[in-house]
Amino acid sequence: MKKNILLVASALLSTIINIQAQTTKQKLEQNFAAFSKSPSLANGIASLHVINSETGETVFEKNASIGLPTASTLKVITSITALDILGKDFTYKTTLSYAGEIDSLGILHGDIIIHGEGDPTLGSHRYESTKEDVILNKWKKAILDAGIKYVEGRIIADDRLYQGMDMPGGWIWTDMGNYYGAGISSLNWRENQTGVNFSVTALNQPAPIANFTSDISYLKVINHVTTGRKGSGDNVYAYSAPYSEKIVIKGTYGLDLKKTIEISIPDAAYDLAYNLNKVLLQDSIIVAQGITTGQRLFEEGLSVPTKTKTINVHTSPALHEIVYWFNQRSINLYGEALLKSIAYITGGKTSTYDGAQYVKKYWEQRLKLSPSELDIIDGSGLSPQNNVTTRAMNQIMQYALKRPWFPEFQKSLPTYNDMTMKSGTIGGTLGYTGYHTAKDGKKYTFSLLVYNYYRSAADMRRKMFELLNTLK
């Protein structure tokens, strides 16, 4: 009798679970249909893929096999791939060394060399150990401790590993000069950006530059920014590219705005050498032949001399700490650095293209995903030419659940709409992908992308949250 009762109870529980699952699916079908009929998507498309996180079964999918621009939701794929390949405790090394000999008077008959291996956090304000003044003072002390009082040669910022400053294919001109469009180098510095503060004047009149947050006096800055009306906010755009010698800034700066505008630096390695030289001068350490970079020497047909001695090795934060800020603040530079690291460590290559190709192959092997489902050309999602299916993105998110580094990855995801998920926004594209536990205890993994929507991003975002509320 007891056995029969248990069997009946088990069957009843199974039926209830199936009804609940069916109800969630039905609600998703109903709500997605209504969402798709929104006037905002009259000429656009929406794609949604939902997985039962515990069973791995697909709960709902619509347009999930159509590749769409990802915006920053692509960052979860880059993060997961990097954590899986490199390991959560992977670190970057940046070495400070000298070439030549130091005589009894403290004169270095040679050069100081900073060799980079792709660390995107060098000089970043986000970690105590990586802050600009911390790094520069540490290196100044190492130079003094080595007995160097005068440098007969140069400071060489060795950025040869990635052939100097690079920019992923597909990035657009209006992005490149701004902080979120900063180029990538094997010797990054201060997240390859600087800040600009403006002084407001009368409406539609020029807004003069008050100051920069770092010294970029070696560059020519042309300012066309004017003062915008109250409430108009930040409509300032900088225009430059790798190795530009001038930066043009255009747009409007709101009359009531109090904000530092972040712009990209055309040559991060040079900027680092420039700053180290300034710090050394504070202690009267003169670098007689000035500063240069490995790439600039290469262009002159010269080479970086072989180091004589390493005097300091800077170690970056662990990869899981880098991934945290990568996703929390959507730092595009970090994504491009990770993609190049994947290419270099796995195959000895350094191009963004090679990194993207390896990511495709990796997930084709792991999850049998077709390369056409992961048509990516960068690691951050800034390029509008990325095309990924929500099915592929969601399967990769589901894969992460069972990996040993998942707690650190999950911690890196922001919270929106009371749900743990990564967002993505570029022109015409909005996306969310993440994890959620419903009130009934059911756990879901989801990816939602919309493309070519009409009207405001705020309105579309609200509609997307309403759709995702189905999982609550």
N, C-alpha and C positions, 0 to 999 in steps of 0.2 A: 504493500500500500504506500509506504514511504517513498519507495522508488518511483511509483507512478505519479505521486504528487510532485516530486522533484522534477520529473520529466515534463509534466504539464506546466509547472512554474517556469522552467527553462524555456519551453516553447512560447509561453506567453510573453516572457521578457524579450525573447528574440523578435516576436511580432511587434512589440512596442517599439523596440529599437529601429526595426525596419520602417515602421510607420513614421517615426520621427525623422529618419533619414529621408524618406520619401517626401515628407512635408517640407523639409529644407530644400530639397531639389525642386519641388513644385513652386515654392515661394521664389526661388532664384529664377526659375523659368518665367514666372509671372512678372517679377520685378525687373528682370533684364529686358523683357519684351517692352515694358512700359518705358524703361530708360532709353532703349534704342529708338523709340518713336519720338523722343524729345526733339523739338525744332532745332536745338543746338547741334544735333547730329544728322540733320537733313542731308548733308553732303559729306558726312564723316562716317567713321566706323568705330565700334567698340568691341573689345575682345576680353573675355573673362574665362578663367580656368580655376576651378576649386577642387582641392583634394582633401579627403578625410586623412588628417595627419597621422592617425593611429593605424589605419588599415592600408593606407596608400592608394585607396580606390578613388577614382574620379567621381566627384559628386555632381559637378556641372561643368559644361564647356560650351562656349559659343564663339565662333570665329577664332578658335584657339589655335588653328593651324595656319593663320595668316600672319606673315611677318609685318611688324609695325615698328616705327621709331620708338625707342625706349626711353629717351631722356635719361635721367639719373637712376632709374630703376636698374639700368645695366650694371651699376656699381655692385649689386649683390652677386652677380655672376663673376665679376672680377675678384671680389672678396673671397667667395667660396673657392674659386679655382686657386687663388694664391695661398689660402690657408691649407688647402688639401695638398698642394705641391710643395710649397716652401716650409710649411709647419708654422704653428702659431707663435713659436719662439724665435723665428728667423730674425736676424738683425743685419743692418748694413754697417760697413766699416768705412770711415774716411780717415786717411792717414796724412799726417804732417811730417815731412822729412826735409833733409837738405842734401844737396849734391855739392861736392867739393870738399875743401878742408878749412878748418878754423885755426887760425894762427894764435900765437901767444897774446896778441893784442885784442882778441875777440873779433877779428875780421874774418867773415866767411868769404872765402875765395870761391864763390859758386852761387847757387840759387836755393831759395826756399820753395818747396813743392807741396801743393795740396792735391792729393789724389782722391777723386771721387768714384764711388761705385754705385751711384744712383739713389742715395738716401734722400727722400723727399722732405724729411723733417729737419734737415740741417738749418739752423737759424730760426726755426719756427717758434712762435710764442706759446704754442699749445702745451709744451712740456718743459718742466724746469731745467732739465739737462740739455735742452736744445736751443735755448734762447740765444739771440744774437750776441748779447754782451757776455754771456757765460762762455760761449764757444770762443769768441775773440780773445777774451782775457785768459782763458785756459791755454790757447795757442801762444799768446804773447809770453806767458810764464814759461812754457816749454822751450821757446826760443831763447829766452834769457837764461834759463837753467842749463841750456846746452852751451852757454858761454858766448853766444853771438851778440855782438854790440854794433856791428856794422855789416851790411850785406853788399858785397861788391857786385853781385849779379842782380837777379830779378826775383819777384814773387811770381811763380807760375801756378795758375789754377788749372790743374790737369783734368780736362773734361773730354779726353779723347775716347773714352769707352763707348760713348754714344755718338761719336763724331760731332761733338759740340752741341749747340742748342738745336732742338728739333721740335716739330709741330706735327701732330697726327693729321693724316689726310682726311679731308672732309670737313675740317673746321672752317668756319666762315670768317671773313675779314672783320665784321663788326664785333666778333667775340675776342679775337686774338690779343688786342691791346688791353683788355680788362682782366682783373684778377682771376676770373673763372676761365679765362682763355690763355693762361700763362703757359709758355712752352716748357719742354722737358729737357733736362740735361743730366749727365752722370754726376755733375757737381751742382746740385740745386742749392739755392740760398734764400732764406727768408720766404720760403714758398714762392720764390720768383716773382715777388710783387713789392710794391711800396704804396704808401698812402698819400693822398693829396687833400689838403684843406683849402676851402674857398672862402672868400669874403663876399657877402652879398651886398648889392647896391640897389639901385632903383630897378623896377620891373623892366625887363627886356634890355637892360644895360649890362655891359661886361661884368663878369664875376671874377675878380683877380685871384690868383693863387696866393693864399696867405703863407703856406709853407708845405714842405714835404715831410713825411715821417722818417725818411732816411735821406742821406746825401746822394743825389743823382746829378750833381752839377757837371759830371762828365758827359751828360746827355743834353740835347737841345729840346726844350718843351715848348710847343706852340699852343697857346690857350685861346680857344674860341668860345668858351663857355659863357653863357649869359644868365642873368637872374630870372628864374621862372616865378609864376604866381604862387601865392600861399597855397599849400596843400598839394602842389604839383610834384613834390618829392624829388627823387634822384633820376634824372634823365641824362646823366653824363656818360659819355662813351669815349674811351681812349683808342687811338689807332696806332698800332706799331706791329712789327713782326720780328722774328729772330734776327739779331744783328742790326736792327734799325739804329740809326744814330740820332734820330729825333722821334719824339712822341707828339702826336697831334691830339688834342682833347677838344671835343665838341659837345653840344647839347645844352641843357638848362639845369640849374641848381635852384631848388625851391627857396623862396624868400624866407621861409620859416624853418628850413632844413638845417639840422646840426648833425652832420655826418661826414666822416672821413671817406673819401672815394678811393677805392683800391684799384690800382692799375698794374699791368704786368711789366716785368723788366726784360729788355731784349736779349741780354746776355748775363745769365745768373753767375757764371763762373767769374767773369770779369768784375762783376759787382762785389763778389766775395773778396777777390784779391785787392780791390780798391779799398774795401773796409778794413782788411787786415793791415794794409799799408798805413792807413790813418791811425790805427791803434798803436802800431809800432812807433810811429813818429811822436806819439805822446810820451814815450820813454827815450826819445832822441835816437831811436834805431833807424838809421837811414838805409833805404834800399836804392842803391845808386842807379841801377838801370831800369827802375820802375816796375810795372806790372804787365803781365800778359796771360794768355791761356794756352792750353795744349792745342786747341783747334787753330788759334791764330798763328802759332808757330808752324803748324802743319801747312797752313795756307802760304807761309813764307818759305816753305821748303826746308824748315828746320825741325829739329826733334827735341823732345823733353829729355834732359840729361838723366842718366841712371842715378838713382838715389845712393847716397853714401850711408846715411843712417836715418832711421825712423825715430822721431822724438815724441810723437803722440799719436794714439789711435783713438778716434772718437767712435763710440758704438751707439747706434740709433736705438730708440725704444723698440720693444719687441713688435713683431708683425701684428699681433692682435690689438696692441695699443694704437698702431697706425690705422688699422681697419676701423677702430672705434670712431676716430675723428673723420676718417674717410666717409663713413656713412652718416654720422651725426651732423656734420657740417657740409657734406657733399663736396669735398675738395677734389676737383677734377685732376689736379696735379698728382695726387696720390694714386689715382687710378692708372694714369699713364706710366707712372714709375713702377707700379706693380706689374703692369702688362709687359714692360720692357724687361723687368727682372725675370718674369716667367720665360720670356724668349731667350734671355742670356743664360740662365741657370740650366734650362732644359736642353738647349740646343746650341749655345754659344753664339746666338744671333742677338742683334740689338734693335731691330726696327719694330715699330708699332705693328706693321703688317705681319711680321713673323710671329709676334706675340698673339695677335688675333687669330692667326691660322692655327697656332698651337692650342688655343682655347677651344676652337671648333673640334679639332681632332681629339682632344681630351674627353670632351663630353660625348663625342661619337663613340668612343671606346667604353666610357663608363655607363652611359645611359642609352646608347644606340640612337642618339639624336642626330638627325640629318644636319649636315653643315648649312643647308639652306634655312634651317630653323634658327640658326645662330649666325646670321649674316652681319658680323660686327667688324668695325674698322677702327675702333679705339677702345680704351678701357674705362672711360668715364661716362659715356653716353652723350657727350656734348655734340657730336656730329649728328646731324639730322639724317645721315645716310645709313645709320644702323637700322637693321630690321631683324627683330626677334619675335618669335611666337610666344604667346602667354603660356602655351603648353610646355615649351622648352624651359622657359624661365621658372615656371612653377615646379617642374620636375627636379630642377637643380635646387630650388629652395627646399623641396621635400627631402632630397638626398642629404642636405646639410643636417637635418634633424638627428641623424644617427652617427654623425662624426664626433670624435672626441673634443673638438674645438667648438662645438655648437654653442655652448653657454656664452663664450666670448663673442661669437658672431651675433647671437640674438641680442646681447647687450648693446651692440653697435647700432641696432636699428632704432630709429626715433619712434615716438608715440604720436599718432594723429588720430583724431576721432575715437580716442580710447582704444586704439588697436596698434599693435606692434608692427610697423611696416616702413619700408623705404619709399619715398616719393620721387617723382620725376617730372620736370617741367621744362620744355623748350617750345618754341613757336608751333602752335597747333597740336602739341602732344601733352597729355597728362597721364601719369601712371602711378599705381600703388602695388606693392607686392609685400607680403608678410605672413604673419601667423596670428591666429585668434582662437581663444577658448570661449565657446558660447555659454550661456547661462545654464544649459542642460549638461555641461561638461564635455560636449563634443569639441574636438579640436580640428581646425582647418588651416590649410596652407592655400594661399590665393595669389593670383596675379591678374590685374585689371589694367588695360591700356585703352585710351581713346585717342583718335587721330583725326585731324582736320575738323575739330569742333568749331562752332560759331558762338559768338558772344563772349562774355568775360570768363576768365579762368576761375574766378571765385564762384560764379554760378555753376560751372561744370563740376568744380570740386565738391560743391554742396550736393549735387545730384549723385556723384560717385560715392560719397559717404552714405547717402541714403540707400543706395544699392548694396553697399558692403554691410550696412546694418542688418541685412537679411541673415548674416552669419552670427548675429548676437543672440 
